[in-house]
Amino acid sequence: MQEIQFTDIEGIKVGHQQDLAAATGCTVVICEKGATGGVDVRGGAPGTRETDLLNPVNLVDKLHAVVLAGGSAFGLDAASGVMEYLEERKVGFDVGVTTVPIVASAVLFDLTVGDYKVRPDKAMGYAACENATNQHCPQGTIGAGTGATVGKFLGGDYAMKGGLGTYCIQVGDLKVGALVAVNCLGDVIDPKTGKIVAGALTSDYQSFANTESVMVQQYSSKKNLFNGNTTIGVIVTNADLSKAQANKIASMTHNGYARTMRPAHTMVDGDTIFTMATNKVAAEINVVGLLAAKAMEEAVQRAITEATSLVGIKSYKDLHG
């Protein structure tokens, strides 16, 4: 088993576009030849596009792109720019008069960070496609992770910076990679040590309050928690998967969320994971699933450790130098 670049998976390109002043952005994962698609939505407050299409009982089984974006529901507009970009290049299903790209999307809530009037839109989605490459994939405060924050139970003043992370594993010919924008209500945990690496801070802004402990202590509180959550990601693999299997891989990958975010899948997190399979290598589905969960664990850690502070929000690097 070895680590490789996420973009080392043949046929995959990744692009980002962001507005650092407004603290928002979007990320696109493109497979022009089409990838078998799947999805699993576990959070209680999702913002998504084309997830019903990925149900195994429905017709279309190929994805040409997945868009992850900030901006809450407004950010779904970024997918329109990706549609335009791909149609111009004749990517998608041939319907005679044109091609129709299948572009799935999920959004996270970052409106309370930066300028809420600026959201990922059609132009930003198009620009992310123009930036797409199969070269090095930058991480941290970029793309969909630009306005991401974590540990928000005590309010935005005590939250820390989230971000975008990637991690990819190769075993023989099999490649399994994860890309994720981490923006959870809870704390982010290093599963190797069980320690919090980012989350709700105490009043000294140097130590952690421990979100789960605080939530349990305040179990009778009816406070409004809709203040900016949701972790969204995509698994890309060169494994040969059916549509039903791609959905199962997305489901198994949520184990990576559960191991690294506490609590995960709350009613105010719209936690969503997509799968894109390029169908090049025969592989046992359970092996693909466990590698996907492992890759997601590591991608979540990278999202935190590679993030830099923005609009006054402390990052992991601020605490650890």
C-alpha positions as CSV (number, residue, x, y, z in Angstrom):
1,M,0.0,0.0,0.0
2,Q,1.4,3.4,-1.0
3,E,0.2,7.0,-1.0
4,I,-0.2,8.6,-4.5
5,Q,-1.7,11.9,-5.7
6,F,-5.5,12.0,-6.0
7,T,-5.0,13.1,-9.6
8,D,-2.9,10.0,-10.3
9,I,-6.1,8.2,-11.0
10,E,-6.3,8.2,-14.8
11,G,-9.0,10.2,-16.4
12,I,-9.6,12.5,-13.4
13,K,-9.0,16.2,-13.2
14,V,-9.6,18.5,-10.2
15,G,-10.1,22.3,-10.3
16,H,-10.7,25.0,-7.7
17,Q,-11.9,28.5,-7.7
18,Q,-12.3,30.7,-4.6
19,D,-12.9,34.3,-3.3
20,L,-10.6,34.6,-0.3
21,A,-12.0,38.0,0.6
22,A,-15.5,36.7,0.7
23,A,-14.3,33.3,2.2
24,T,-16.1,30.9,-0.2
25,G,-15.3,28.8,-3.2
26,C,-16.0,25.6,-5.1
27,T,-14.1,22.5,-6.3
28,V,-14.9,20.3,-9.3
29,V,-13.8,16.7,-10.0
30,I,-14.1,15.9,-13.7
31,C,-14.2,12.6,-15.6
32,E,-14.8,13.5,-19.2
33,K,-15.3,9.9,-20.3
34,G,-17.8,9.3,-17.5
35,A,-17.5,7.4,-14.2
36,T,-20.0,5.1,-12.6
37,G,-21.6,7.2,-9.9
38,G,-23.0,6.6,-6.4
39,V,-23.9,8.7,-3.4
40,D,-24.8,8.4,0.3
41,V,-26.4,11.3,2.2
42,R,-26.2,10.8,6.0
43,G,-26.6,14.3,7.4
44,G,-30.0,15.8,8.3
45,A,-29.6,19.1,6.4
46,P,-28.2,18.3,2.9
47,G,-28.0,20.6,-0.1
48,T,-27.6,18.5,-3.2
49,R,-28.2,18.1,-7.0
50,E,-28.7,14.9,-9.1
51,T,-28.6,12.5,-6.1
52,D,-31.8,10.9,-7.1
53,L,-30.3,10.1,-10.5
54,L,-27.7,8.0,-8.8
55,N,-30.2,5.6,-7.3
56,P,-29.5,2.2,-8.9
57,V,-33.1,1.8,-10.1
58,N,-32.8,4.9,-12.2
59,L,-31.5,5.1,-15.8
60,V,-28.3,7.1,-16.0
61,D,-25.2,5.4,-14.4
62,K,-22.4,7.8,-15.4
63,L,-21.2,11.0,-13.8
64,H,-19.1,13.5,-15.7
65,A,-18.4,15.8,-12.8
66,V,-19.0,16.3,-9.1
67,V,-19.1,19.8,-7.7
68,L,-18.4,20.6,-4.1
69,A,-19.2,24.2,-3.1
70,G,-19.8,26.7,-0.3
71,G,-22.7,29.2,-0.3
72,S,-25.3,26.9,1.1
73,A,-28.2,26.2,-1.3
74,F,-27.1,29.2,-3.4
75,G,-23.8,27.4,-4.2
76,L,-25.6,24.8,-6.2
77,D,-25.6,27.4,-9.0
78,A,-21.8,26.6,-9.5
79,A,-22.8,23.3,-11.2
80,S,-24.4,25.3,-14.0
81,G,-21.0,26.7,-15.0
82,V,-19.6,23.1,-15.0
83,M,-22.5,22.0,-17.3
84,E,-21.7,24.9,-19.7
85,Y,-18.0,24.1,-19.7
86,L,-18.5,20.4,-20.4
87,E,-21.2,20.9,-23.0
88,E,-18.9,23.3,-25.0
89,R,-16.4,20.4,-25.1
90,K,-19.1,17.9,-26.1
91,V,-18.8,16.0,-22.9
92,G,-21.9,14.1,-21.8
93,F,-24.7,12.0,-23.2
94,D,-25.3,12.6,-26.9
95,V,-29.0,13.5,-27.3
96,G,-28.7,14.5,-31.0
97,V,-28.9,18.3,-30.7
98,T,-26.2,18.5,-28.0
99,T,-24.5,16.6,-25.2
100,V,-25.9,16.6,-21.7
101,P,-23.2,16.3,-19.0
102,I,-24.3,14.7,-15.7
103,V,-23.1,16.9,-13.0
104,A,-23.8,16.1,-9.3
105,S,-23.2,18.6,-6.5
106,A,-23.3,19.1,-2.8
107,V,-22.9,22.3,-0.9
108,L,-21.8,23.3,2.6
109,F,-23.0,26.2,4.8
110,D,-20.3,29.0,5.0
111,L,-22.6,32.1,4.7
112,T,-21.7,33.2,8.3
113,V,-18.0,33.4,7.3
114,G,-16.7,36.3,5.1
115,D,-19.2,38.0,2.9
116,Y,-22.6,36.2,2.7
117,K,-23.5,38.2,-0.4
118,V,-20.8,36.4,-2.4
119,R,-21.6,32.7,-3.2
120,P,-20.2,30.2,-5.7
121,D,-22.1,30.9,-8.9
122,K,-22.1,29.8,-12.6
123,A,-19.0,31.9,-13.3
124,M,-17.1,30.4,-10.4
125,G,-18.0,26.9,-11.4
126,Y,-16.8,27.6,-15.0
127,A,-13.6,29.0,-13.7
128,A,-13.0,26.0,-11.5
129,C,-13.2,23.8,-14.7
130,E,-10.7,26.1,-16.5
131,N,-8.4,25.5,-13.6
132,A,-8.9,21.8,-13.6
133,T,-5.7,19.7,-14.0
134,N,-4.4,16.1,-13.5
135,Q,-1.3,17.6,-11.8
136,H,-0.7,18.3,-8.1
137,C,-4.0,18.9,-6.1
138,P,-3.5,21.8,-3.6
139,Q,-5.2,21.4,-0.2
140,G,-6.3,23.6,2.8
141,T,-8.0,26.9,2.4
142,I,-8.9,26.5,-1.3
143,G,-12.0,25.7,-3.4
144,A,-14.9,24.3,-1.4
145,G,-12.8,24.4,1.8
146,T,-12.2,28.2,1.6
147,G,-14.9,29.2,4.1
148,A,-15.1,25.9,5.9
149,T,-15.0,25.9,9.7
150,V,-15.3,23.2,12.4
151,G,-16.3,23.0,16.1
152,K,-19.3,25.4,16.0
153,F,-21.5,24.3,18.9
154,L,-20.3,27.2,21.0
155,G,-20.7,29.7,18.2
156,G,-18.5,31.0,15.4
157,D,-16.3,33.0,17.8
158,Y,-14.9,29.7,19.2
159,A,-14.8,27.8,15.9
160,M,-11.6,26.8,14.0
161,K,-10.7,26.7,10.4
162,G,-11.7,23.7,8.3
163,G,-10.6,23.2,4.7
164,L,-10.2,20.9,1.7
165,G,-8.1,17.7,1.9
166,T,-7.2,14.8,-0.4
167,Y,-5.6,11.4,0.1
168,C,-5.1,8.5,-2.3
169,I,-4.0,4.9,-1.8
170,Q,-2.6,2.5,-4.4
171,V,-2.5,-1.3,-3.9
172,G,-1.2,-3.1,-6.9
173,D,-3.2,-1.7,-9.8
174,L,-6.0,-0.5,-7.6
175,K,-6.3,3.2,-6.8
176,V,-8.8,4.7,-4.3
177,G,-8.8,8.4,-3.4
178,A,-10.8,10.8,-1.3
179,L,-11.4,14.5,-1.6
180,V,-13.3,16.3,1.1
181,A,-14.4,19.7,2.3
182,V,-14.5,19.6,6.1
183,N,-17.1,21.9,7.7
184,C,-18.6,20.0,10.6
185,L,-20.5,21.1,13.7
186,G,-18.3,18.8,15.8
187,D,-14.7,18.4,16.5
188,V,-12.1,16.7,14.2
189,I,-10.3,13.7,15.8
190,D,-7.1,12.1,14.9
191,P,-8.2,8.4,14.9
192,K,-4.7,7.2,15.5
193,T,-4.6,8.9,18.9
194,G,-8.2,9.7,19.7
195,K,-7.2,13.3,20.4
196,I,-9.0,16.4,19.1
197,V,-6.9,18.2,16.4
198,A,-9.4,21.0,15.6
199,G,-12.8,22.0,17.1
200,A,-14.6,24.3,19.5
201,L,-12.1,26.3,21.5
202,T,-12.3,27.4,25.1
203,S,-12.0,31.1,26.2
204,D,-8.2,31.0,26.1
205,Y,-8.3,30.0,22.4
206,Q,-5.6,27.5,23.0
207,S,-7.4,24.4,24.2
208,F,-10.5,22.5,23.2
209,A,-13.9,22.5,24.9
210,N,-14.8,19.0,23.6
211,T,-18.0,19.4,21.7
212,E,-19.5,16.1,22.6
213,S,-19.0,16.7,26.3
214,V,-20.5,20.1,26.1
215,M,-23.5,18.8,24.1
216,V,-24.2,16.1,26.7
217,Q,-24.0,18.6,29.5
218,Q,-26.5,20.9,27.7
219,Y,-28.8,18.0,26.6
220,S,-31.9,20.0,27.5
221,S,-30.9,23.1,25.5
222,K,-33.0,23.9,22.4
223,K,-30.4,26.3,20.9
224,N,-30.3,27.0,17.2
225,L,-27.4,25.1,15.7
226,F,-27.9,26.1,12.1
227,N,-24.8,28.2,12.1
228,G,-22.8,26.7,9.3
229,N,-22.1,23.0,8.9
230,T,-21.9,20.0,6.5
231,T,-18.9,17.9,5.3
232,I,-19.0,16.9,1.7
233,G,-16.7,14.7,-0.3
234,V,-16.1,12.3,-3.2
235,I,-14.4,9.0,-3.5
236,V,-12.7,8.3,-6.9
237,T,-11.4,4.9,-7.8
238,N,-10.3,3.0,-10.9
239,A,-12.1,-0.1,-9.6
240,D,-14.7,-1.7,-11.9
241,L,-18.0,-1.1,-10.0
242,S,-21.7,-1.3,-10.8
243,K,-23.9,1.6,-9.9
244,A,-25.2,-0.3,-6.9
245,Q,-21.7,-1.0,-5.8
246,A,-20.7,2.6,-6.2
247,N,-23.5,3.6,-3.8
248,K,-22.3,1.0,-1.3
249,I,-18.8,2.4,-1.5
250,A,-20.2,5.9,-0.6
251,S,-22.0,4.3,2.3
252,M,-18.9,2.5,3.6
253,T,-16.9,5.7,3.3
254,H,-19.0,7.4,5.9
255,N,-17.1,5.3,8.4
256,G,-14.2,7.7,7.7
257,Y,-16.4,10.6,8.7
258,A,-17.5,8.8,11.9
259,R,-13.9,8.0,12.9
260,T,-12.7,11.6,12.5
261,M,-15.7,13.9,13.4
262,R,-17.5,13.9,16.7
263,P,-20.4,14.0,16.5
264,A,-20.9,13.2,12.8
265,H,-24.2,13.0,10.8
266,T,-26.1,15.4,13.0
267,M,-29.4,17.0,12.1
268,V,-27.6,20.2,11.2
269,D,-24.8,18.5,9.1
270,G,-25.7,17.6,5.5
271,D,-22.9,15.1,5.3
272,T,-22.7,13.7,1.8
273,I,-20.3,11.4,-0.1
274,F,-20.2,10.7,-3.8
275,T,-18.4,7.9,-5.6
276,M,-16.9,8.1,-9.1
277,A,-15.5,4.8,-10.5
278,T,-13.6,4.7,-13.8
279,N,-13.9,0.9,-14.1
280,K,-10.4,-0.1,-15.1
281,V,-9.4,-2.6,-12.4
282,A,-11.3,-5.7,-11.1
283,A,-11.5,-5.4,-7.3
284,E,-13.4,-6.9,-4.4
285,I,-16.0,-4.4,-3.2
286,N,-15.3,-4.8,0.5
287,V,-11.6,-4.0,-0.1
288,V,-12.5,-0.9,-2.1
289,G,-14.8,0.2,0.7
290,L,-12.3,-0.2,3.5
291,L,-9.7,1.6,1.5
292,A,-12.2,4.4,0.7
293,A,-12.9,4.8,4.4
294,K,-9.2,4.9,5.2
295,A,-8.5,7.4,2.4
296,M,-11.4,9.6,3.8
297,E,-9.9,9.5,7.3
298,E,-6.6,10.8,6.0
299,A,-8.2,13.4,3.7
300,V,-10.1,14.8,6.7
301,Q,-6.8,15.1,8.6
302,R,-5.2,16.9,5.6
303,A,-8.0,19.3,5.3
304,I,-7.4,20.4,8.9
305,T,-3.6,20.4,9.0
306,E,-3.1,22.1,5.6
307,A,-5.7,24.9,6.3
308,T,-4.6,28.4,6.9
309,S,-6.4,31.0,9.0
310,L,-8.9,33.3,7.2
311,V,-11.0,36.2,8.3
312,G,-9.6,35.9,11.8
313,I,-10.5,32.2,12.3
314,K,-7.7,30.2,13.9
315,S,-6.3,27.2,12.1
316,Y,-4.4,24.1,13.2
317,K,-1.2,25.8,12.1
318,D,-1.9,28.7,14.5
319,L,-2.0,26.3,17.4
320,H,0.8,24.0,16.4
321,G,3.2,26.4,14.6
